[in-house]
């Protein structure tokens, strides 16, 4: 579940980075959230919730 959320956030970040330069702060926030989700996924062992 966390991996899916992280993947969606990374895709949104890439989309926003390439398409919308106005919302740069929000895009970087999405990147940070995606990285946190990936780290949590691996720390928890990747088991399903």
PDB file of N, CA, C, O and CB in Angstrom:
ATOM      1  N   UNK A   1       0.819  -1.191   0.000  1.00  0.00           N
ATOM      2  CA  UNK A   1       0.000   0.000   0.000  1.00  0.00           C
ATOM      3  C   UNK A   1       0.868   1.262   0.000  1.00  0.00           C
ATOM      4  O   UNK A   1       0.612   2.206  -0.748  1.00  0.00           O
ATOM      5  CB  UNK A   1      -0.934  -0.006   1.205  1.00  0.00           C
ATOM      6  N   UNK A   2       1.902   1.261   0.855  1.00  0.00           N
ATOM      7  CA  UNK A   2       2.782   2.430   0.896  1.00  0.00           C
ATOM      8  C   UNK A   2       3.544   2.588  -0.409  1.00  0.00           C
ATOM      9  O   UNK A   2       3.788   3.707  -0.860  1.00  0.00           O
ATOM     10  CB  UNK A   2       3.763   2.322   2.064  1.00  0.00           C
ATOM     11  N   UNK A   3       3.918   1.473  -1.013  1.00  0.00           N
ATOM     12  CA  UNK A   3       4.646   1.550  -2.282  1.00  0.00           C
ATOM     13  C   UNK A   3       3.753   2.153  -3.368  1.00  0.00           C
ATOM     14  O   UNK A   3       4.224   2.924  -4.205  1.00  0.00           O
ATOM     15  CB  UNK A   3       5.144   0.146  -2.711  1.00  0.00           C
ATOM     16  N   UNK A   4       2.483   1.807  -3.355  1.00  0.00           N
ATOM     17  CA  UNK A   4       1.551   2.354  -4.335  1.00  0.00           C
ATOM     18  C   UNK A   4       1.378   3.855  -4.145  1.00  0.00           C
ATOM     19  O   UNK A   4       1.406   4.622  -5.108  1.00  0.00           O
ATOM     20  CB  UNK A   4       0.197   1.652  -4.233  1.00  0.00           C
ATOM     21  N   UNK A   5       1.199   4.266  -2.891  1.00  0.00           N
ATOM     22  CA  UNK A   5       1.061   5.694  -2.599  1.00  0.00           C
ATOM     23  C   UNK A   5       2.325   6.441  -2.999  1.00  0.00           C
ATOM     24  O   UNK A   5       2.255   7.522  -3.584  1.00  0.00           O
ATOM     25  CB  UNK A   5       0.760   5.920  -1.106  1.00  0.00           C
ATOM     26  N   UNK A   6       3.477   5.867  -2.684  1.00  0.00           N
ATOM     27  CA  UNK A   6       4.742   6.505  -3.034  1.00  0.00           C
ATOM     28  C   UNK A   6       4.891   6.621  -4.545  1.00  0.00           C
ATOM     29  O   UNK A   6       5.336   7.652  -5.049  1.00  0.00           O
ATOM     30  CB  UNK A   6       5.919   5.720  -2.447  1.00  0.00           C
ATOM     31  N   UNK A   7       4.521   5.569  -5.268  1.00  0.00           N
ATOM     32  CA  UNK A   7       4.618   5.612  -6.726  1.00  0.00           C
ATOM     33  C   UNK A   7       3.714   6.689  -7.308  1.00  0.00           C
ATOM     34  O   UNK A   7       4.115   7.408  -8.224  1.00  0.00           O
ATOM     35  CB  UNK A   7       4.261   4.252  -7.323  1.00  0.00           C
ATOM     36  N   UNK A   8       2.500   6.807  -6.786  1.00  0.00           N
ATOM     37  CA  UNK A   8       1.572   7.835  -7.253  1.00  0.00           C
ATOM     38  C   UNK A   8       2.136   9.223  -6.972  1.00  0.00           C
ATOM     39  O   UNK A   8       2.062  10.108  -7.824  1.00  0.00           O
ATOM     40  CB  UNK A   8       0.194   7.671  -6.583  1.00  0.00           C
ATOM     41  N   UNK A   9       2.695   9.414  -5.792  1.00  0.00           N
ATOM     42  CA  UNK A   9       3.256  10.718  -5.444  1.00  0.00           C
ATOM     43  C   UNK A   9       4.451  11.069  -6.326  1.00  0.00           C
ATOM     44  O   UNK A   9       4.617  12.227  -6.711  1.00  0.00           O
ATOM     45  CB  UNK A   9       3.671  10.738  -3.975  1.00  0.00           C
ATOM     46  N   UNK A  10       5.280  10.085  -6.649  1.00  0.00           N
ATOM     47  CA  UNK A  10       6.434  10.341  -7.522  1.00  0.00           C
ATOM     48  C   UNK A  10       5.955  10.713  -8.925  1.00  0.00           C
ATOM     49  O   UNK A  10       6.492  11.629  -9.548  1.00  0.00           O
ATOM     50  CB  UNK A  10       7.371   9.098  -7.581  1.00  0.00           C
ATOM     51  N   UNK A  11       4.947  10.001  -9.415  1.00  0.00           N
ATOM     52  CA  UNK A  11       4.403  10.322 -10.738  1.00  0.00           C
ATOM     53  C   UNK A  11       3.818  11.735 -10.746  1.00  0.00           C
ATOM     54  O   UNK A  11       4.042  12.497 -11.686  1.00  0.00           O
ATOM     55  CB  UNK A  11       3.323   9.292 -11.147  1.00  0.00           C
ATOM     56  N   UNK A  12       3.068  12.081  -9.696  1.00  0.00           N
ATOM     57  CA  UNK A  12       2.516  13.436  -9.613  1.00  0.00           C
ATOM     58  C   UNK A  12       3.617  14.480  -9.546  1.00  0.00           C
ATOM     59  O   UNK A  12       3.496  15.557 -10.130  1.00  0.00           O
ATOM     60  CB  UNK A  12       1.605  13.566  -8.396  1.00  0.00           C
ATOM     61  N   UNK A  13       4.695  14.159  -8.831  1.00  0.00           N
ATOM     62  CA  UNK A  13       5.812  15.093  -8.729  1.00  0.00           C
ATOM     63  C   UNK A  13       6.452  15.309 -10.097  1.00  0.00           C
ATOM     64  O   UNK A  13       6.719  16.442 -10.497  1.00  0.00           O
ATOM     65  CB  UNK A  13       6.859  14.578  -7.724  1.00  0.00           C
ATOM     66  N   UNK A  14       6.692  14.211 -10.806  1.00  0.00           N
ATOM     67  CA  UNK A  14       7.295  14.328 -12.134  1.00  0.00           C
ATOM     68  C   UNK A  14       6.385  15.093 -13.083  1.00  0.00           C
ATOM     69  O   UNK A  14       6.851  15.928 -13.858  1.00  0.00           O
ATOM     70  CB  UNK A  14       7.602  12.944 -12.707  1.00  0.00           C
ATOM     71  N   UNK A  15       5.104  14.813 -13.025  1.00  0.00           N
ATOM     72  CA  UNK A  15       4.142  15.509 -13.871  1.00  0.00           C
ATOM     73  C   UNK A  15       4.138  16.997 -13.558  1.00  0.00           C
ATOM     74  O   UNK A  15       4.161  17.832 -14.463  1.00  0.00           O
ATOM     75  CB  UNK A  15       2.738  14.923 -13.688  1.00  0.00           C
ATOM     76  N   UNK A  16       4.109  17.315 -12.301  1.00  0.00           N
ATOM     77  CA  UNK A  16       4.098  18.719 -11.900  1.00  0.00           C
ATOM     78  C   UNK A  16       5.406  19.423 -12.205  1.00  0.00           C
ATOM     79  O   UNK A  16       5.417  20.598 -12.573  1.00  0.00           O
ATOM     80  CB  UNK A  16       3.799  18.832 -10.432  1.00  0.00           C
ATOM     81  N   UNK A  17       6.507  18.706 -12.053  1.00  0.00           N
ATOM     82  CA  UNK A  17       7.813  19.305 -12.323  1.00  0.00           C
ATOM     83  C   UNK A  17       7.959  19.643 -13.797  1.00  0.00           C
ATOM     84  O   UNK A  17       8.541  20.669 -14.150  1.00  0.00           O
ATOM     85  CB  UNK A  17       8.937  18.365 -11.885  1.00  0.00           C
ATOM     86  N   UNK A  18       7.436  18.790 -14.648  1.00  0.00           N
ATOM     87  CA  UNK A  18       7.575  19.008 -16.085  1.00  0.00           C
ATOM     88  C   UNK A  18       6.513  19.955 -16.643  1.00  0.00           C
ATOM     89  O   UNK A  18       6.751  20.628 -17.646  1.00  0.00           O
ATOM     90  CB  UNK A  18       7.506  17.686 -16.812  1.00  0.00           C
ATOM     91  N   UNK A  19       5.349  20.012 -16.006  1.00  0.00           N
ATOM     92  CA  UNK A  19       4.240  20.763 -16.591  1.00  0.00           C
ATOM     93  C   UNK A  19       3.980  22.103 -15.905  1.00  0.00           C
ATOM     94  O   UNK A  19       3.695  23.094 -16.577  1.00  0.00           O
ATOM     95  CB  UNK A  19       2.994  19.933 -16.541  1.00  0.00           C
ATOM     96  N   UNK A  20       4.076  22.143 -14.579  1.00  0.00           N
ATOM     97  CA  UNK A  20       3.663  23.337 -13.852  1.00  0.00           C
ATOM     98  C   UNK A  20       4.803  23.854 -12.978  1.00  0.00           C
ATOM     99  O   UNK A  20       5.155  23.232 -11.976  1.00  0.00           O
ATOM    100  CB  UNK A  20       2.423  23.044 -12.994  1.00  0.00           C
ATOM    101  N   UNK A  21       5.368  24.979 -13.356  1.00  0.00           N
ATOM    102  CA  UNK A  21       6.442  25.558 -12.555  1.00  0.00           C
ATOM    103  C   UNK A  21       5.898  26.496 -11.474  1.00  0.00           C
ATOM    104  O   UNK A  21       6.651  26.936 -10.605  1.00  0.00           O
ATOM    105  CB  UNK A  21       7.419  26.310 -13.454  1.00  0.00           C
ATOM    106  N   UNK A  22       4.617  26.799 -11.519  1.00  0.00           N
ATOM    107  CA  UNK A  22       4.011  27.720 -10.562  1.00  0.00           C
ATOM    108  C   UNK A  22       3.908  27.087  -9.179  1.00  0.00           C
ATOM    109  O   UNK A  22       4.080  27.772  -8.171  1.00  0.00           O
ATOM    110  CB  UNK A  22       2.628  28.154 -11.044  1.00  0.00           C
ATOM    111  N   UNK A  23       3.631  25.799  -9.123  1.00  0.00           N
ATOM    112  CA  UNK A  23       3.397  25.108  -7.850  1.00  0.00           C
ATOM    113  C   UNK A  23       4.648  24.366  -7.383  1.00  0.00           C
ATOM    114  O   UNK A  23       4.554  23.236  -6.904  1.00  0.00           O
ATOM    115  CB  UNK A  23       2.224  24.124  -7.984  1.00  0.00           C
ATOM    116  N   UNK A  24       5.798  24.982  -7.516  1.00  0.00           N
ATOM    117  CA  UNK A  24       7.061  24.319  -7.202  1.00  0.00           C
ATOM    118  C   UNK A  24       7.134  23.854  -5.744  1.00  0.00           C
ATOM    119  O   UNK A  24       7.639  22.765  -5.471  1.00  0.00           O
ATOM    120  CB  UNK A  24       8.218  25.253  -7.498  1.00  0.00           C
ATOM    121  N   UNK A  25       6.640  24.659  -4.813  1.00  0.00           N
ATOM    122  CA  UNK A  25       6.686  24.268  -3.403  1.00  0.00           C
ATOM    123  C   UNK A  25       5.865  23.027  -3.130  1.00  0.00           C
ATOM    124  O   UNK A  25       6.301  22.141  -2.395  1.00  0.00           O
ATOM    125  CB  UNK A  25       6.198  25.400  -2.529  1.00  0.00           C
ATOM    126  N   UNK A  26       4.671  22.953  -3.717  1.00  0.00           N
ATOM    127  CA  UNK A  26       3.797  21.801  -3.536  1.00  0.00           C
ATOM    128  C   UNK A  26       4.398  20.550  -4.162  1.00  0.00           C
ATOM    129  O   UNK A  26       4.271  19.452  -3.619  1.00  0.00           O
ATOM    130  CB  UNK A  26       2.423  22.079  -4.135  1.00  0.00           C
ATOM    131  N   UNK A  27       5.049  20.721  -5.299  1.00  0.00           N
ATOM    132  CA  UNK A  27       5.651  19.583  -5.992  1.00  0.00           C
ATOM    133  C   UNK A  27       6.777  18.987  -5.150  1.00  0.00           C
ATOM    134  O   UNK A  27       6.903  17.766  -5.053  1.00  0.00           O
ATOM    135  CB  UNK A  27       6.182  20.010  -7.379  1.00  0.00           C
ATOM    136  N   UNK A  28       7.587  19.841  -4.548  1.00  0.00           N
ATOM    137  CA  UNK A  28       8.671  19.328  -3.722  1.00  0.00           C
ATOM    138  C   UNK A  28       8.135  18.683  -2.442  1.00  0.00           C
ATOM    139  O   UNK A  28       8.735  17.745  -1.918  1.00  0.00           O
ATOM    140  CB  UNK A  28       9.649  20.453  -3.376  1.00  0.00           C
ATOM    141  N   UNK A  29       7.021  19.179  -1.949  1.00  0.00           N
ATOM    142  CA  UNK A  29       6.375  18.541  -0.809  1.00  0.00           C
ATOM    143  C   UNK A  29       5.912  17.135  -1.186  1.00  0.00           C
ATOM    144  O   UNK A  29       6.044  16.207  -0.388  1.00  0.00           O
ATOM    145  CB  UNK A  29       5.184  19.388  -0.316  1.00  0.00           C
ATOM    146  N   UNK A  30       5.374  16.972  -2.382  1.00  0.00           N
ATOM    147  CA  UNK A  30       4.978  15.647  -2.853  1.00  0.00           C
ATOM    148  C   UNK A  30       6.174  14.714  -2.953  1.00  0.00           C
ATOM    149  O   UNK A  30       6.068  13.534  -2.621  1.00  0.00           O
ATOM    150  CB  UNK A  30       4.287  15.751  -4.205  1.00  0.00           C
ATOM    151  N   UNK A  31       7.297  15.225  -3.403  1.00  0.00           N
ATOM    152  CA  UNK A  31       8.511  14.406  -3.491  1.00  0.00           C
ATOM    153  C   UNK A  31       8.941  13.939  -2.114  1.00  0.00           C
ATOM    154  O   UNK A  31       9.273  12.768  -1.934  1.00  0.00           O
ATOM    155  CB  UNK A  31       9.650  15.190  -4.161  1.00  0.00           C
ATOM    156  N   UNK A  32       8.939  14.830  -1.149  1.00  0.00           N
ATOM    157  CA  UNK A  32       9.328  14.465   0.217  1.00  0.00           C
ATOM    158  C   UNK A  32       8.374  13.414   0.771  1.00  0.00           C
ATOM    159  O   UNK A  32       8.817  12.455   1.402  1.00  0.00           O
ATOM    160  CB  UNK A  32       9.345  15.711   1.135  1.00  0.00           C
ATOM    161  N   UNK A  33       7.081  13.576   0.547  1.00  0.00           N
ATOM    162  CA  UNK A  33       6.104  12.586   1.008  1.00  0.00           C
ATOM    163  C   UNK A  33       6.334  11.232   0.344  1.00  0.00           C
ATOM    164  O   UNK A  33       6.220  10.195   0.997  1.00  0.00           O
ATOM    165  CB  UNK A  33       4.678  13.074   0.726  1.00  0.00           C
ATOM    166  N   UNK A  34       6.652  11.232  -0.934  1.00  0.00           N
ATOM    167  CA  UNK A  34       6.920   9.979  -1.639  1.00  0.00           C
ATOM    168  C   UNK A  34       8.139   9.275  -1.061  1.00  0.00           C
ATOM    169  O   UNK A  34       8.121   8.058  -0.878  1.00  0.00           O
ATOM    170  CB  UNK A  34       7.125  10.240  -3.132  1.00  0.00           C
ATOM    171  N   UNK A  35       9.192  10.021  -0.773  1.00  0.00           N
ATOM    172  CA  UNK A  35      10.398   9.430  -0.194  1.00  0.00           C
ATOM    173  C   UNK A  35      10.103   8.875   1.190  1.00  0.00           C
ATOM    174  O   UNK A  35      10.573   7.789   1.530  1.00  0.00           O
ATOM    175  CB  UNK A  35      11.532  10.465  -0.121  1.00  0.00           C
ATOM    176  N   UNK A  36       9.339   9.596   1.990  1.00  0.00           N
ATOM    177  CA  UNK A  36       8.976   9.120   3.324  1.00  0.00           C
ATOM    178  C   UNK A  36       8.165   7.833   3.221  1.00  0.00           C
ATOM    179  O   UNK A  36       8.389   6.900   3.992  1.00  0.00           O
ATOM    180  CB  UNK A  36       8.178  10.198   4.091  1.00  0.00           C
ATOM    181  N   UNK A  37       7.230   7.769   2.281  1.00  0.00           N
ATOM    182  CA  UNK A  37       6.427   6.563   2.110  1.00  0.00           C
ATOM    183  C   UNK A  37       7.287   5.367   1.706  1.00  0.00           C
ATOM    184  O   UNK A  37       7.069   4.254   2.184  1.00  0.00           O
ATOM    185  CB  UNK A  37       5.343   6.800   1.067  1.00  0.00           C
ATOM    186  N   UNK A  38       8.256   5.593   0.833  1.00  0.00           N
ATOM    187  CA  UNK A  38       9.142   4.504   0.412  1.00  0.00           C
ATOM    188  C   UNK A  38       9.983   4.028   1.591  1.00  0.00           C
ATOM    189  O   UNK A  38      10.147   2.824   1.791  1.00  0.00           O
ATOM    190  CB  UNK A  38      10.055   4.958  -0.753  1.00  0.00           C
ATOM    191  N   UNK A  39      10.513   4.956   2.364  1.00  0.00           N
ATOM    192  CA  UNK A  39      11.321   4.581   3.532  1.00  0.00           C
ATOM    193  C   UNK A  39      10.472   3.806   4.531  1.00  0.00           C
ATOM    194  O   UNK A  39      10.923   2.788   5.057  1.00  0.00           O
ATOM    195  CB  UNK A  39      11.930   5.836   4.206  1.00  0.00           C
ATOM    196  N   UNK A  40       9.256   4.263   4.806  1.00  0.00           N
ATOM    197  CA  UNK A  40       8.367   3.544   5.720  1.00  0.00           C
ATOM    198  C   UNK A  40       8.047   2.149   5.202  1.00  0.00           C
ATOM    199  O   UNK A  40       7.961   1.200   5.981  1.00  0.00           O
ATOM    200  CB  UNK A  40       7.075   4.329   5.932  1.00  0.00           C
ATOM    201  N   UNK A  41       7.874   2.024   3.916  1.00  0.00           N
ATOM    202  CA  UNK A  41       7.585   0.723   3.324  1.00  0.00           C
ATOM    203  C   UNK A  41       8.720  -0.255   3.592  1.00  0.00           C
ATOM    204  O   UNK A  41       8.477  -1.403   3.963  1.00  0.00           O
ATOM    205  CB  UNK A  41       7.347   0.860   1.817  1.00  0.00           C
ATOM    206  N   UNK A  42       9.955   0.192   3.406  1.00  0.00           N
ATOM    207  CA  UNK A  42      11.090  -0.700   3.604  1.00  0.00           C
ATOM    208  C   UNK A  42      11.389  -0.930   5.076  1.00  0.00           C
ATOM    209  O   UNK A  42      11.838  -2.017   5.443  1.00  0.00           O
ATOM    210  CB  UNK A  42      12.312  -0.144   2.918  1.00  0.00           C
ATOM    211  N   UNK A  43      11.156   0.053   5.925  1.00  0.00           N
ATOM    212  CA  UNK A  43      11.381  -0.105   7.357  1.00  0.00           C
ATOM    213  C   UNK A  43      10.405  -1.117   7.947  1.00  0.00           C
ATOM    214  O   UNK A  43      10.767  -1.912   8.814  1.00  0.00           O
ATOM    215  CB  UNK A  43      11.246   1.244   8.075  1.00  0.00           C
ATOM    216  N   UNK A  44       9.186  -1.079   7.474  1.00  0.00           N
ATOM    217  CA  UNK A  44       8.151  -2.006   7.971  1.00  0.00           C
ATOM    218  C   UNK A  44       8.268  -3.374   7.340  1.00  0.00           C
ATOM    219  O   UNK A  44       7.508  -4.275   7.696  1.00  0.00           O
ATOM    220  CB  UNK A  44       6.764  -1.445   7.705  1.00  0.00           C
ATOM    221  N   UNK A  45       9.179  -3.558   6.428  1.00  0.00           N
ATOM    222  CA  UNK A  45       9.397  -4.863   5.819  1.00  0.00           C
ATOM    223  C   UNK A  45       8.542  -5.143   4.601  1.00  0.00           C
ATOM    224  O   UNK A  45       8.578  -6.254   4.072  1.00  0.00           O
ATOM    225  CB  UNK A  45       9.155  -5.910   6.818  1.00  0.00           C
ATOM    226  N   UNK A  46       7.785  -4.181   4.146  1.00  0.00           N
ATOM    227  CA  UNK A  46       6.988  -4.345   2.951  1.00  0.00           C
ATOM    228  C   UNK A  46       5.790  -5.249   3.126  1.00  0.00           C
ATOM    229  O   UNK A  46       5.199  -5.680   2.135  1.00  0.00           O
ATOM    230  CB  UNK A  46       7.829  -4.866   1.872  1.00  0.00           C
ATOM    231  N   UNK A  47       5.413  -5.550   4.358  1.00  0.00           N
ATOM    232  CA  UNK A  47       4.247  -6.419   4.568  1.00  0.00           C
ATOM    233  C   UNK A  47       2.957  -5.620   4.425  1.00  0.00           C
ATOM    234  O   UNK A  47       2.930  -4.409   4.649  1.00  0.00           O
ATOM    235  CB  UNK A  47       4.309  -7.089   5.960  1.00  0.00           C
ATOM    236  N   UNK A  48       1.905  -6.309   4.055  1.00  0.00           N
ATOM    237  CA  UNK A  48       0.614  -5.662   3.839  1.00  0.00           C
ATOM    238  C   UNK A  48       0.017  -5.203   5.165  1.00  0.00           C
ATOM    239  O   UNK A  48       0.220  -5.829   6.206  1.00  0.00           O
ATOM    240  CB  UNK A  48      -0.355  -6.616   3.119  1.00  0.00           C
ATOM    241  N   UNK A  49      -0.724  -4.096   5.106  1.00  0.00           N
ATOM    242  CA  UNK A  49      -1.353  -3.566   6.313  1.00  0.00           C
ATOM    243  C   UNK A  49      -2.672  -4.252   6.552  1.00  0.00           C
ATOM    244  O   UNK A  49      -3.361  -3.946   7.525  1.00  0.00           O
ATOM    245  CB  UNK A  49      -1.553  -2.054   6.211  1.00  0.00           C
TER     246      UNK A  49
END
